[in-house]
Structures are given as structure tokens and as C-alpha cells.
Amino acid sequence: MDVLSDAVTAMRAGRPHSSRTAQNAPWGVRFPASDGAGFHVVLRGAAWLLRPGEAAPVHLGPGDVVFLAHGYGHALADHPDTPLEDFALGPDGSWPVAPDPGPAPDADTLLLCGAYQLNRSRAHPLLSELPPVVHVRAGVGTHHGLRSALDLLGAELTEPHPGSDAIISGLLDTLLVYLLRTWWLRKSPEGQEATGWAAALRDPAVSAALRAMHSDPTRRWTVEGLASHGGLSRAAFARRFNTLVGRPPLTYLTWLRMTTAARLLRSGDTPLRIVAERAGYTSEFAFAKAFKRQYGVPPGQWRRRHPAAAGR
């Protein structure tokens, strides 16, 4: 796996949800804070994104996409002054599936909204660095992959066919990756240098080392070995990696291994010996010791506390 794919996989829990809604002015919907992440797409018309404590509402035009990675409460409305109605999540925090409005030719605004259930206990630092709102504006000839995923998702929601449930779930995962890719690999404003993970993913030496670790986390990596992937000396590579990623290379590798182990423990009944091997440990005892140091409890106890999420 590459870094972006692993970042998504590390946090995913349960199935994503989405629906199309048609709105006629005046309308306003308040979305509560949650452990998940939400997205909204304006398919037709316009809307305003409102967030508590923020002075300036954000205007969304046709084709605009917003992604709220941190689960903060927010609202959508036809006008900033329109009264809001509460949007009710399901008892388990899931997104309720509303009847699809179909073509809705008379609606002022047509929206595609959805939510991802996330496990924030081991949030990848790449996702933690995202701003409260990722706003991808519509533009001719831009974001081709993202637009294609949205077109396919809209078509499946409009005219469901056999297999649509599986297709929609896959397209929602695809949409999430395209949203993150669009944000992280965007060009920096003129005259400004990318920083943090935006810079790390574009830095040849650091990105090469990240790809190597994510492709084979079980390998007995050394700082020298990772530096060789980027063509740098050990010292120069370690400084650059720590500056951009926010932690030393082997500390990040341990984080990656333990996150992989937790995902395996949560997803089924894989024997601890196999989990240890896939996390890069030849000794089950050494793995259990490292896992407890990271999570505070032994792996078996952690598994009992975190049963497999439904719909994974």
C-alpha cells in the first residue's frame, strides 16, 4: 500500500453512507458533531456552509465539493440567515439513507451528501493535518478523477441496479481517496512552499522512504537503508524526514506496524502469531511488549475490547 491508501485504511470503520437530496428555498440543515467525516457536493444550484464559531459562511457553487475530516458540527442552507433544522443520525451514528429524489427538475438545489465512519483512536498524522474544511472548487478541466467518481456515484444513486450497493460503497471509498489526493497533491500558492505532509508526499527522498515502509513494513528497516532509497546520507535524510513527517523514520515505522496490527486484531480472529509476523516481529513476545507500550494493554485484551466493526 502507498501512504494515502494506508492513511484511509487505518481510520475506516464500517460502511460509508450517501444520498442525494433536493431542496427548495428556504431550507437549512444542521449536522451534529460526530466521530466520522462528512462530505457535501452541490450538483445543482448553490448553498452556504456554516460552522459554529466561524464568522464567514462559505459559498458553494455548482460542482463544489467540501470534505469535513474532523467531524465538527456544521450546517448547509440556502442563505446564512435561514433557520436550521436538525439532521438526525441513526442510533449507531450512521447516516440515514433517504429516498433518492430522482431528477428533481423543480428543485432549487440538488445535493449529494455522505459520511464515513472513522476510528480516530489511531488517526494517521496525514489526516490529522487536514484543515477543518477541504473545499474543492469546480473548475473546467480540473480534478478529472474526482469528477468521474462523482458522476459514477450520482448515476448509481439515481438509477440503482443489481450490485449497486457494492458499487456505491466502492465509489465512496474512491471518492475519499480522490478528495485527499486533490488536497495533498495540489500546487502550493505562487510564492509559497508546501509544508508538512504536503511537502513530504512531494519530497523525492522522503516519499521514496514512505513508499518503501508502507510497501513492506515487516522488513528490518534501518535509517541508512531508508536513506538509500532517497539517495541521501543518513544524517541528511533523518533531518528531512523528521522535519516533514513530524517524527523520526523508525518511530513512524513503529507507528505503522502497530496500526497494522490493530487493524488485523479488530477485523477478525487472526492468530496473534500471524498478527505479529505481519507487523514485522519474529517473536510473539516482542510484539506483545511493543503493542502494550503503544496501546497500554496486551493485544489479546485489546482485541476483546474492540470487536470487529459491522460492515467492514
LOTOR-84714 format. One record per residue: residue number from 1; residue in three letters; chain; x, y, z of N, C-alpha, C in turn. Coordinates in steps of 0.1 Angstrom, whole numbers, plus 5000, padded with zeros to 4 digits. Example, Ala and Ser with C-alpha at 12.3 -4.5 7.8 and 13.67 -1.06 7.14 Angstrom:
2
{1,'ALA','A',{5132,4943,5078},{5123,4955,5078},{5132,4967,5078}}
{2,'SER','A',{5128,4978,5071},{5137,4989,5071},{5129,5000,5079}}
//
This chain:
312
{1,'MET','A',{5008,4988,5000},{5000,5000,5000},{5009,5013,5000}}
{2,'ASP','A',{5003,5023,4994},{5010,5036,4995},{5005,5044,5007}}
{3,'VAL','A',{5011,5055,5010},{5008,5062,5022},{4994,5067,5023}}
{4,'LEU','A',{4989,5072,5012},{4975,5077,5012},{4965,5066,5014}}
{5,'SER','A',{4967,5055,5008},{4958,5044,5009},{4958,5038,5024}}
{6,'ASP','A',{4970,5038,5029},{4971,5033,5043},{4965,5043,5053}}
{7,'ALA','A',{4966,5056,5050},{4960,5065,5059},{4945,5064,5060}}
{8,'VAL','A',{4939,5061,5048},{4924,5059,5048},{4921,5046,5055}}
{9,'THR','A',{4928,5035,5051},{4925,5022,5057},{4927,5022,5072}}
{10,'ALA','A',{4936,5029,5077},{4939,5029,5092},{4927,5035,5099}}
{11,'MET','A',{4919,5044,5093},{4908,5050,5101},{4894,5045,5097}}
{12,'ARG','A',{4893,5038,5086},{4880,5034,5082},{4874,5024,5092}}
{13,'ALA','A',{4861,5026,5095},{4853,5016,5103},{4839,5016,5098}}
{14,'GLY','A',{4834,5004,5094},{4821,5003,5089},{4819,5008,5075}}
{15,'ARG','A',{4807,5008,5070},{4804,5012,5056},{4801,5027,5055}}
{16,'PRO','A',{4806,5034,5044},{4802,5048,5042},{4788,5049,5038}}
{17,'HIS','A',{4782,5060,5039},{4768,5062,5035},{4767,5075,5027}}
{18,'SER','A',{4757,5075,5018},{4754,5087,5010},{4740,5088,5005}}
{19,'SER','A',{4736,5099,5001},{4722,5101,4995},{4722,5114,4988}}
{20,'ARG','A',{4713,5115,4978},{4710,5127,4971},{4698,5134,4977}}
{21,'THR','A',{4698,5147,4979},{4686,5154,4984},{4683,5166,4975}}
{22,'ALA','A',{4670,5169,4974},{4666,5180,4966},{4660,5190,4976}}
{23,'GLN','A',{4664,5203,4974},{4659,5214,4983},{4653,5225,4976}}
{24,'ASN','A',{4643,5231,4981},{4637,5243,4976},{4638,5254,4987}}
{25,'ALA','A',{4642,5266,4984},{4643,5277,4993},{4630,5280,4999}}
{26,'PRO','A',{4629,5284,5013},{4641,5284,5022},{4644,5270,5028}}
{27,'TRP','A',{4656,5267,5030},{4660,5254,5036},{4673,5256,5044}}
{28,'GLY','A',{4674,5248,5054},{4686,5248,5062},{4687,5236,5071}}
{29,'VAL','A',{4699,5229,5070},{4701,5216,5078},{4713,5217,5086}}
{30,'ARG','A',{4711,5214,5099},{4723,5214,5109},{4727,5200,5111}}
{31,'PHE','A',{4740,5197,5108},{4746,5184,5110},{4754,5184,5123}}
{32,'PRO','A',{4751,5174,5132},{4758,5174,5145},{4772,5169,5144}}
{33,'ALA','A',{4780,5172,5154},{4794,5167,5155},{4793,5152,5156}}
{34,'SER','A',{4803,5145,5151},{4803,5130,5151},{4818,5126,5150}}
{35,'ASP','A',{4820,5112,5152},{4833,5107,5151},{4837,5104,5136}}
{36,'GLY','A',{4828,5106,5127},{4830,5104,5113},{4835,5116,5106}}
{37,'ALA','A',{4835,5115,5093},{4838,5126,5084},{4827,5127,5074}}
{38,'GLY','A',{4824,5140,5070},{4813,5142,5061},{4817,5149,5048}}
{39,'PHE','A',{4810,5147,5038},{4812,5155,5025},{4799,5159,5019}}
{40,'HIS','A',{4800,5170,5012},{4788,5175,5005},{4792,5180,4991}}
{41,'VAL','A',{4784,5177,4981},{4786,5181,4968},{4774,5188,4963}}
{42,'VAL','A',{4776,5200,4957},{4765,5207,4951},{4763,5203,4937}}
{43,'LEU','A',{4754,5195,4934},{4752,5190,4920},{4745,5201,4911}}
{44,'ARG','A',{4736,5209,4918},{4729,5219,4910},{4725,5230,4920}}
{45,'GLY','A',{4725,5242,4916},{4721,5253,4925},{4733,5258,4933}}
{46,'ALA','A',{4730,5262,4945},{4741,5268,4954},{4737,5265,4968}}
{47,'ALA','A',{4746,5267,4977},{4744,5265,4992},{4754,5273,4999}}
{48,'TRP','A',{4752,5275,5012},{4761,5281,5021},{4765,5271,5032}}
{49,'LEU','A',{4778,5270,5034},{4783,5261,5045},{4786,5270,5057}}
{50,'LEU','A',{4779,5266,5068},{4780,5274,5081},{4786,5265,5092}}
{51,'ARG','A',{4796,5271,5099},{4802,5264,5110},{4802,5272,5123}}
{52,'PRO','A',{4798,5266,5134},{4798,5274,5147},{4811,5280,5150}}
{53,'GLY','A',{4810,5293,5154},{4823,5300,5157},{4830,5306,5146}}
{54,'GLU','A',{4826,5303,5134},{4832,5309,5122},{4824,5321,5117}}
{55,'ALA','A',{4831,5332,5115},{4824,5344,5112},{4819,5344,5097}}
{56,'ALA','A',{4826,5338,5088},{4823,5339,5074},{4818,5326,5069}}
{57,'PRO','A',{4805,5326,5065},{4800,5314,5058},{4807,5312,5045}}
{58,'VAL','A',{4807,5300,5040},{4814,5296,5027},{4804,5294,5017}}
{59,'HIS','A',{4805,5301,5006},{4795,5299,4995},{4800,5287,4986}}
{60,'LEU','A',{4790,5279,4983},{4793,5267,4975},{4785,5268,4962}}
{61,'GLY','A',{4792,5268,4951},{4785,5268,4938},{4784,5255,4931}}
{62,'PRO','A',{4778,5254,4920},{4776,5241,4913},{4789,5234,4911}}
{63,'GLY','A',{4789,5222,4915},{4801,5214,4913},{4811,5214,4924}}
{64,'ASP','A',{4809,5223,4934},{4818,5224,4945},{4817,5212,4954}}
{65,'VAL','A',{4828,5208,4960},{4828,5197,4970},{4835,5202,4983}}
{66,'VAL','A',{4829,5199,4994},{4835,5201,5007},{4837,5188,5015}}
{67,'PHE','A',{4848,5187,5021},{4851,5175,5030},{4854,5180,5044}}
{68,'LEU','A',{4847,5175,5054},{4849,5179,5068},{4855,5166,5075}}
{69,'ALA','A',{4868,5166,5076},{4875,5154,5081},{4874,5152,5095}}
{70,'HIS','A',{4872,5162,5103},{4873,5161,5118},{4860,5159,5125}}
{71,'GLY','A',{4849,5158,5118},{4836,5155,5124},{4830,5167,5132}}
{72,'TYR','A',{4834,5179,5128},{4829,5191,5135},{4814,5193,5131}}
{73,'GLY','A',{4806,5199,5140},{4792,5202,5136},{4792,5213,5126}}
{74,'HIS','A',{4783,5213,5117},{4782,5223,5106},{4768,5224,5101}}
{75,'ALA','A',{4765,5232,5092},{4752,5233,5086},{4753,5237,5071}}
{76,'LEU','A',{4743,5234,5063},{4741,5238,5050},{4728,5245,5049}}
{77,'ALA','A',{4727,5256,5041},{4715,5264,5040},{4715,5271,5026}}
{78,'ASP','A',{4703,5276,5022},{4702,5284,5010},{4707,5298,5013}}
{79,'HIS','A',{4707,5302,5025},{4711,5316,5029},{4716,5315,5043}}
{80,'PRO','A',{4726,5323,5047},{4732,5322,5061},{4722,5325,5071}}
{81,'ASP','A',{4711,5333,5068},{4701,5337,5078},{4689,5327,5079}}
{82,'THR','A',{4689,5317,5071},{4677,5308,5071},{4678,5299,5084}}
{83,'PRO','A',{4666,5298,5091},{4666,5289,5103},{4669,5275,5099}}
{84,'LEU','A',{4675,5268,5108},{4681,5254,5106},{4672,5244,5112}}
{85,'GLU','A',{4671,5232,5106},{4665,5220,5112},{4676,5210,5114}}
{86,'ASP','A',{4675,5203,5125},{4685,5193,5129},{4684,5181,5120}}
{87,'PHE','A',{4696,5176,5116},{4697,5164,5108},{4700,5152,5118}}
{88,'ALA','A',{4692,5142,5118},{4693,5131,5128},{4701,5120,5123}}
{89,'LEU','A',{4712,5116,5129},{4719,5104,5126},{4712,5092,5132}}
{90,'GLY','A',{4715,5080,5127},{4709,5068,5132},{4714,5066,5147}}
{91,'PRO','A',{4708,5056,5154},{4712,5053,5168},{4727,5049,5169}}
{92,'ASP','A',{4732,5043,5158},{4746,5039,5159},{4756,5049,5153}}
{93,'GLY','A',{4750,5061,5150},{4759,5072,5145},{4760,5071,5130}}
{94,'SER','A',{4752,5062,5123},{4753,5060,5109},{4744,5071,5102}}
{95,'TRP','A',{4747,5072,5089},{4740,5082,5080},{4727,5075,5076}}
{96,'PRO','A',{4715,5081,5078},{4703,5075,5074},{4702,5076,5059}}
{97,'VAL','A',{4697,5066,5052},{4695,5066,5038},{4682,5071,5034}}
{98,'ALA','A',{4682,5083,5028},{4669,5090,5024},{4665,5085,5010}}
{99,'PRO','A',{4652,5085,5007},{4648,5082,4994},{4654,5091,4983}}
{100,'ASP','A',{4659,5086,4972},{4665,5094,4962},{4655,5103,4955}}
{101,'PRO','A',{4658,5116,4953},{4648,5125,4948},{4646,5123,4933}}
{102,'GLY','A',{4654,5114,4926},{4653,5113,4912},{4658,5126,4905}}
{103,'PRO','A',{4654,5128,4893},{4659,5140,4886},{4656,5153,4893}}
{104,'ALA','A',{4644,5154,4900},{4641,5166,4908},{4642,5179,4899}}
{105,'PRO','A',{4635,5179,4888},{4636,5191,4879},{4632,5204,4885}}
{106,'ASP','A',{4623,5204,4895},{4618,5217,4901},{4626,5221,4913}}
{107,'ALA','A',{4636,5214,4917},{4643,5217,4929},{4653,5229,4927}}
{108,'ASP','A',{4654,5238,4936},{4664,5249,4935},{4678,5243,4936}}
{109,'THR','A',{4680,5234,4945},{4693,5229,4948},{4693,5214,4949}}
{110,'LEU','A',{4703,5207,4943},{4704,5193,4944},{4718,5190,4950}}
{111,'LEU','A',{4717,5182,4961},{4730,5179,4968},{4733,5164,4969}}
{112,'LEU','A',{4745,5161,4969},{4750,5147,4972},{4758,5148,4985}}
{113,'CYS','A',{4753,5142,4995},{4759,5143,5009},{4762,5129,5014}}
{114,'GLY','A',{4772,5127,5022},{4776,5114,5027},{4785,5115,5039}}
{115,'ALA','A',{4787,5104,5045},{4796,5103,5057},{4804,5090,5057}}
{116,'TYR','A',{4816,5091,5063},{4824,5080,5065},{4825,5077,5080}}
{117,'GLN','A',{4824,5065,5084},{4826,5061,5098},{4841,5059,5100}}
{118,'LEU','A',{4847,5066,5110},{4861,5065,5112},{4865,5061,5126}}
{119,'ASN','A',{4876,5055,5128},{4882,5051,5141},{4893,5061,5143}}
{120,'ARG','A',{4891,5071,5152},{4900,5081,5154},{4911,5078,5165}}
{121,'SER','A',{4910,5066,5170},{4920,5062,5181},{4934,5062,5175}}
{122,'ARG','A',{4936,5059,5162},{4949,5058,5156},{4949,5066,5143}}
{123,'ALA','A',{4945,5079,5144},{4944,5087,5132},{4958,5089,5126}}
{124,'HIS','A',{4959,5086,5113},{4971,5088,5106},{4975,5103,5107}}
{125,'PRO','A',{4987,5107,5109},{4991,5121,5110},{4988,5129,5098}}
{126,'LEU','A',{4987,5122,5086},{4984,5129,5074},{4970,5134,5074}}
{127,'LEU','A',{4961,5126,5080},{4947,5131,5081},{4945,5141,5092}}
{128,'SER','A',{4953,5140,5103},{4952,5149,5114},{4956,5163,5110}}
{129,'GLU','A',{4964,5164,5099},{4969,5177,5095},{4959,5184,5085}}
{130,'LEU','A',{4949,5178,5082},{4939,5184,5073},{4932,5196,5080}}
{131,'PRO','A',{4928,5206,5072},{4921,5217,5078},{4907,5213,5082}}
{132,'PRO','A',{4899,5221,5089},{4886,5218,5093},{4877,5215,5080}}
{133,'VAL','A',{4879,5223,5070},{4871,5221,5058},{4881,5221,5046}}
{134,'VAL','A',{4880,5210,5038},{4886,5209,5025},{4876,5213,5014}}
{135,'HIS','A',{4878,5224,5008},{4869,5230,4998},{4875,5228,4984}}
{136,'VAL','A',{4870,5219,4976},{4875,5218,4962},{4865,5224,4953}}
{137,'ARG','A',{4869,5235,4947},{4860,5243,4938},{4859,5237,4924}}
{138,'ALA','A',{4848,5238,4918},{4846,5233,4905},{4854,5241,4895}}
{139,'GLY','A',{4859,5235,4885},{4867,5242,4875},{4868,5234,4862}}
{140,'VAL','A',{4867,5240,4851},{4868,5233,4838},{4882,5227,4837}}
{141,'GLY','A',{4882,5214,4834},{4894,5207,4831},{4903,5204,4843}}
{142,'THR','A',{4897,5204,4855},{4904,5202,4867},{4898,5190,4875}}
{143,'HIS','A',{4906,5183,4883},{4902,5173,4892},{4894,5162,4884}}
{144,'HIS','A',{4900,5157,4873},{4893,5147,4865},{4888,5135,4872}}
{145,'GLY','A',{4897,5129,4880},{4894,5117,4887},{4882,5119,4897}}
{146,'LEU','A',{4883,5130,4904},{4873,5133,4914},{4859,5135,4907}}
{147,'ARG','A',{4859,5142,4896},{4847,5144,4889},{4841,5131,4883}}
{148,'SER','A',{4850,5123,4878},{4845,5110,4873},{4839,5101,4884}}
{149,'ALA','A',{4845,5101,4896},{4839,5093,4907},{4826,5099,4911}}
{150,'LEU','A',{4824,5112,4911},{4812,5119,4915},{4801,5115,4904}}
{151,'ASP','A',{4804,5116,4892},{4795,5112,4881},{4790,5098,4882}}
{152,'LEU','A',{4799,5089,4885},{4795,5075,4886},{4786,5073,4899}}
{153,'LEU','A',{4790,5079,4910},{4783,5078,4922},{4768,5083,4920}}
{154,'GLY','A',{4767,5095,4914},{4754,5101,4912},{4746,5092,4903}}
{155,'ALA','A',{4752,5086,4893},{4744,5077,4884},{4739,5065,4891}}
{156,'GLU','A',{4747,5059,4900},{4742,5047,4907},{4731,5051,4917}}
{157,'LEU','A',{4732,5063,4923},{4722,5067,4933},{4709,5070,4926}}
{158,'THR','A',{4710,5075,4914},{4698,5079,4906},{4691,5067,4901}}
{159,'GLU','A',{4698,5057,4895},{4692,5046,4889},{4699,5033,4895}}
{160,'PRO','A',{4695,5029,4907},{4701,5016,4912},{4698,5004,4904}}
{161,'HIS','A',{4708,4995,4903},{4707,4983,4895},{4713,4972,4904}}
{162,'PRO','A',{4711,4959,4900},{4717,4948,4908},{4732,4951,4910}}
{163,'GLY','A',{4737,4950,4922},{4751,4953,4925},{4754,4967,4929}}
{164,'SER','A',{4743,4976,4929},{4746,4990,4932},{4752,4992,4946}}
{165,'ASP','A',{4747,4984,4956},{4752,4986,4970},{4767,4984,4970}}
{166,'ALA','A',{4772,4974,4963},{4787,4972,4963},{4794,4983,4956}}
{167,'ILE','A',{4788,4987,4944},{4794,4997,4936},{4795,5011,4944}}
{168,'ILE','A',{4784,5014,4950},{4783,5027,4958},{4793,5027,4969}}
{169,'SER','A',{4794,5016,4976},{4804,5016,4987},{4818,5017,4982}}
{170,'GLY','A',{4821,5011,4971},{4835,5012,4965},{4837,5026,4959}}
{171,'LEU','A',{4827,5032,4953},{4828,5046,4948},{4830,5056,4959}}
{172,'LEU','A',{4824,5054,4970},{4826,5063,4982},{4840,5062,4987}}
{173,'ASP','A',{4846,5050,4987},{4860,5049,4991},{4869,5056,4981}}
{174,'THR','A',{4865,5054,4968},{4873,5060,4957},{4872,5075,4958}}
{175,'LEU','A',{4860,5080,4961},{4858,5095,4963},{4867,5100,4974}}
{176,'LEU','A',{4867,5093,4985},{4875,5098,4997},{4890,5099,4993}}
{177,'VAL','A',{4895,5089,4986},{4909,5089,4981},{4912,5101,4972}}
{178,'TYR','A',{4902,5103,4962},{4904,5114,4953},{4904,5128,4960}}
{179,'LEU','A',{4895,5129,4970},{4894,5141,4977},{4907,5144,4984}}
{180,'LEU','A',{4913,5134,4991},{4925,5136,4998},{4937,5138,4988}}
{181,'ARG','A',{4937,5131,4977},{4948,5133,4968},{4947,5147,4962}}
{182,'THR','A',{4935,5152,4959},{4933,5165,4953},{4939,5176,4963}}
{183,'TRP','A',{4936,5174,4976},{4941,5183,4986},{4956,5182,4988}}
{184,'TRP','A',{4961,5170,4990},{4975,5169,4994},{4985,5171,4982}}
{185,'LEU','A',{4981,5168,4970},{4990,5170,4959},{4987,5182,4951}}
{186,'ARG','A',{4979,5191,4956},{4976,5204,4950},{4989,5212,4949}}
{187,'LYS','A',{4989,5221,4939},{5000,5230,4938},{4999,5241,4949}}
{188,'SER','A',{5011,5244,4955},{5011,5255,4965},{5008,5268,4959}}
{189,'PRO','A',{5002,5277,4966},{5000,5291,4960},{5014,5296,4956}}
{190,'GLU','A',{5013,5305,4945},{5025,5310,4940},{5033,5317,4950}}
{191,'GLY','A',{5046,5314,4951},{5055,5321,4960},{5055,5314,4974}}
{192,'GLN','A',{5047,5304,4976},{5047,5297,4989},{5052,5283,4987}}
{193,'GLU','A',{5060,5278,4997},{5064,5264,4997},{5055,5255,5005}}
{194,'ALA','A',{5053,5243,5000},{5045,5233,5007},{5052,5230,5020}}
{195,'THR','A',{5044,5227,5030},{5050,5223,5043},{5043,5210,5048}}
{196,'GLY','A',{5049,5204,5059},{5042,5192,5065},{5041,5181,5055}}
{197,'TRP','A',{5029,5174,5056},{5027,5162,5047},{5026,5166,5033}}
{198,'ALA','A',{5021,5178,5030},{5020,5182,5016},{5034,5182,5010}}
{199,'ALA','A',{5044,5186,5017},{5058,5186,5013},{5064,5172,5013}}
{200,'ALA','A',{5060,5164,5023},{5066,5151,5025},{5062,5142,5013}}
{201,'LEU','A',{5049,5143,5008},{5045,5135,4997},{5051,5139,4984}}
{202,'ARG','A',{5056,5151,4983},{5063,5156,4971},{5078,5155,4972}}
{203,'ASP','A',{5083,5154,4984},{5098,5153,4985},{5103,5139,4980}}
{204,'PRO','A',{5112,5139,4970},{5116,5126,4964},{5122,5116,4974}}
{205,'ALA','A',{5130,5121,4983},{5137,5113,4993},{5127,5107,5003}}
{206,'VAL','A',{5119,5116,5009},{5110,5112,5020},{5099,5104,5014}}
{207,'SER','A',{5093,5107,5003},{5082,5100,4997},{5087,5086,4993}}
{208,'ALA','A',{5100,5085,4988},{5105,5071,4985},{5106,5063,4997}}
{209,'ALA','A',{5111,5068,5008},{5112,5061,5021},{5098,5057,5026}}
{210,'LEU','A',{5088,5066,5025},{5075,5063,5030},{5069,5051,5021}}
{211,'ARG','A',{5071,5052,5008},{5066,5041,5000},{5072,5028,5003}}
{212,'ALA','A',{5085,5028,5006},{5092,5016,5009},{5087,5010,5022}}
{213,'MET','A',{5085,5018,5033},{5079,5013,5045},{5065,5008,5044}}
{214,'HIS','A',{5057,5015,5037},{5043,5011,5035},{5042,4998,5026}}
{215,'SER','A',{5051,4997,5017},{5051,4985,5008},{5055,4973,5016}}
{216,'ASP','A',{5064,4974,5025},{5070,4962,5032},{5073,4966,5047}}
{217,'PRO','A',{5063,4968,5055},{5065,4972,5069},{5072,4961,5077}}
{218,'THR','A',{5072,4949,5073},{5078,4938,5080},{5093,4938,5079}}
{219,'ARG','A',{5099,4944,5069},{5113,4944,5067},{5120,4951,5078}}
{220,'ARG','A',{5132,4946,5081},{5140,4951,5092},{5148,4964,5087}}
{221,'TRP','A',{5140,4975,5086},{5145,4987,5080},{5155,4994,5090}}
{222,'THR','A',{5165,5000,5084},{5174,5009,5092},{5173,5023,5086}}
{223,'VAL','A',{5177,5033,5093},{5177,5047,5088},{5186,5047,5076}}
{224,'GLU','A',{5197,5040,5076},{5206,5040,5064},{5199,5034,5052}}
{225,'GLY','A',{5192,5023,5054},{5185,5017,5043},{5175,5025,5037}}
{226,'LEU','A',{5167,5032,5046},{5157,5041,5041},{5163,5053,5034}}
{227,'ALA','A',{5174,5058,5039},{5181,5070,5033},{5186,5066,5019}}
{228,'SER','A',{5190,5054,5017},{5195,5050,5004},{5184,5050,4993}}
{229,'HIS','A',{5171,5048,4997},{5160,5049,4988},{5159,5063,4982}}
{230,'GLY','A',{5162,5073,4990},{5161,5086,4986},{5174,5092,4981}}
{231,'GLY','A',{5185,5085,4981},{5197,5090,4976},{5204,5100,4985}}
{232,'LEU','A',{5201,5099,4998},{5207,5109,5008},{5216,5102,5018}}
{233,'SER','A',{5224,5110,5025},{5231,5105,5036},{5222,5102,5047}}
{234,'ARG','A',{5226,5094,5057},{5218,5090,5068},{5214,5103,5076}}
{235,'ALA','A',{5223,5112,5079},{5220,5124,5087},{5211,5133,5079}}
{236,'ALA','A',{5214,5136,5067},{5205,5145,5059},{5191,5139,5058}}
{237,'PHE','A',{5190,5126,5055},{5177,5120,5054},{5169,5121,5067}}
{238,'ALA','A',{5175,5118,5078},{5169,5118,5091},{5163,5131,5094}}
{239,'ARG','A',{5171,5142,5092},{5167,5156,5095},{5155,5159,5086}}
{240,'ARG','A',{5156,5156,5073},{5145,5160,5064},{5132,5152,5067}}
{241,'PHE','A',{5133,5139,5070},{5121,5131,5074},{5115,5136,5086}}
{242,'ASN','A',{5123,5139,5096},{5117,5143,5109},{5110,5157,5108}}
{243,'THR','A',{5116,5166,5100},{5111,5179,5098},{5097,5178,5091}}
{244,'LEU','A',{5096,5170,5080},{5084,5170,5072},{5073,5161,5078}}
{245,'VAL','A',{5077,5149,5083},{5067,5140,5089},{5064,5142,5103}}
{246,'GLY','A',{5073,5149,5110},{5070,5152,5124},{5074,5142,5134}}
{247,'ARG','A',{5081,5131,5130},{5087,5121,5138},{5098,5114,5131}}
{248,'PRO','A',{5108,5108,5138},{5119,5101,5132},{5114,5089,5124}}
{249,'PRO','A',{5122,5085,5114},{5118,5074,5105},{5114,5061,5112}}
{250,'LEU','A',{5122,5057,5122},{5119,5044,5128},{5107,5045,5138}}
{251,'THR','A',{5105,5057,5143},{5093,5059,5152},{5081,5059,5143}}
{252,'TYR','A',{5081,5064,5131},{5070,5063,5122},{5068,5049,5118}}
{253,'LEU','A',{5078,5041,5116},{5077,5027,5112},{5070,5019,5123}}
{254,'THR','A',{5074,5022,5135},{5067,5015,5147},{5053,5018,5147}}
{255,'TRP','A',{5049,5031,5145},{5035,5035,5144},{5028,5028,5133}}
{256,'LEU','A',{5034,5027,5122},{5028,5020,5110},{5026,5005,5114}}
{257,'ARG','A',{5035,4998,5120},{5034,4984,5123},{5023,4982,5134}}
{258,'MET','A',{5023,4990,5144},{5013,4989,5154},{4999,4992,5149}}
{259,'THR','A',{4997,5001,5140},{4984,5004,5134},{4980,4992,5125}}
{260,'THR','A',{4989,4986,5118},{4986,4974,5110},{4981,4963,5119}}
{261,'ALA','A',{4988,4961,5130},{4985,4951,5140},{4971,4953,5145}}
{262,'ALA','A',{4968,4965,5149},{4955,4968,5155},{4944,4966,5145}}
{263,'ARG','A',{4946,4969,5132},{4936,4966,5122},{4934,4951,5120}}
{264,'LEU','A',{4944,4943,5121},{4942,4929,5120},{4935,4923,5132}}
{265,'LEU','A',{4938,4928,5144},{4932,4924,5156},{4917,4927,5156}}
{266,'ARG','A',{4914,4939,5151},{4900,4943,5151},{4891,4936,5140}}
{267,'SER','A',{4898,4932,5129},{4890,4927,5118},{4887,4912,5118}}
{268,'GLY','A',{4892,4905,5128},{4889,4891,5128},{4896,4883,5139}}
{269,'ASP','A',{4897,4870,5137},{4903,4861,5147},{4917,4856,5142}}
{270,'THR','A',{4924,4864,5135},{4938,4860,5131},{4946,4857,5143}}
{271,'PRO','A',{4953,4846,5143},{4961,4842,5155},{4972,4853,5158}}
{272,'LEU','A',{4975,4855,5171},{4984,4865,5174},{4998,4863,5168}}
{273,'ARG','A',{5002,4850,5166},{5015,4847,5159},{5015,4853,5145}}
{274,'ILE','A',{5004,4852,5138},{5003,4857,5124},{5003,4873,5125}}
{275,'VAL','A',{4995,4878,5134},{4995,4893,5135},{5009,4898,5138}}
{276,'ALA','A',{5016,4892,5147},{5030,4896,5150},{5039,4896,5138}}
{277,'GLU','A',{5038,4885,5130},{5046,4884,5117},{5042,4895,5108}}
{278,'ARG','A',{5030,4898,5106},{5025,4908,5096},{5029,4922,5101}}
{279,'ALA','A',{5031,4923,5114},{5036,4936,5120},{5051,4937,5120}}
{280,'GLY','A',{5058,4927,5115},{5072,4928,5114},{5080,4923,5126}}
{281,'TYR','A',{5074,4914,5134},{5080,4909,5146},{5081,4893,5144}}
{282,'THR','A',{5093,4888,5147},{5096,4874,5146},{5092,4867,5159}}
{283,'SER','A',{5091,4875,5170},{5088,4870,5183},{5074,4875,5187}}
{284,'GLU','A',{5065,4866,5191},{5052,4870,5196},{5053,4878,5209}}
{285,'PHE','A',{5063,4874,5217},{5065,4881,5230},{5070,4895,5227}}
{286,'ALA','A',{5079,4897,5218},{5084,4911,5215},{5073,4919,5209}}
{287,'PHE','A',{5064,4913,5201},{5053,4920,5195},{5043,4925,5206}}
{288,'ALA','A',{5040,4915,5216},{5031,4919,5226},{5036,4930,5235}}
{289,'LYS','A',{5049,4930,5238},{5055,4940,5246},{5055,4954,5239}}
{290,'ALA','A',{5058,4954,5226},{5057,4966,5218},{5043,4971,5217}}
{291,'PHE','A',{5033,4962,5215},{5019,4966,5214},{5014,4972,5227}}
{292,'LYS','A',{5018,4966,5238},{5013,4971,5251},{5019,4985,5253}}
{293,'ARG','A',{5032,4987,5249},{5038,5000,5251},{5030,5011,5243}}
{294,'GLN','A',{5025,5007,5231},{5018,5017,5223},{5003,5019,5228}}
{295,'TYR','A',{4996,5008,5231},{4982,5009,5234},{4978,5008,5249}}
{296,'GLY','A',{4988,5004,5257},{4985,5003,5272},{4980,4990,5276}}
{297,'VAL','A',{4976,4981,5267},{4971,4968,5271},{4977,4957,5261}}
{298,'PRO','A',{4977,4945,5265},{4982,4934,5256},{4973,4933,5244}}
{299,'PRO','A',{4978,4927,5233},{4970,4926,5221},{4957,4918,5222}}
{300,'GLY','A',{4958,4907,5230},{4946,4899,5232},{4935,4907,5239}}
{301,'GLN','A',{4939,4914,5249},{4929,4922,5257},{4924,4933,5248}}
{302,'TRP','A',{4932,4939,5240},{4928,4950,5231},{4917,4945,5221}}
{303,'ARG','A',{4920,4933,5216},{4910,4926,5206},{4897,4925,5213}}
{304,'ARG','A',{4896,4920,5225},{4883,4918,5232},{4876,4931,5234}}
{305,'ARG','A',{4883,4942,5236},{4877,4955,5238},{4873,4961,5225}}
{306,'HIS','A',{4878,4957,5214},{4875,4963,5201},{4871,4952,5191}}
{307,'PRO','A',{4858,4947,5193},{4853,4937,5183},{4852,4943,5169}}
{308,'ALA','A',{4852,4934,5160},{4851,4938,5145},{4839,4946,5143}}
{309,'ALA','A',{4841,4957,5136},{4830,4966,5132},{4821,4960,5122}}
{310,'ALA','A',{4808,4962,5123},{4799,4957,5114},{4801,4964,5100}}
{311,'GLY','A',{4800,4956,5090},{4800,4961,5076},{4814,4965,5071}}
{312,'ARG','A',{4824,4961,5078},{4838,4964,5073},{4840,4957,5060}}
//
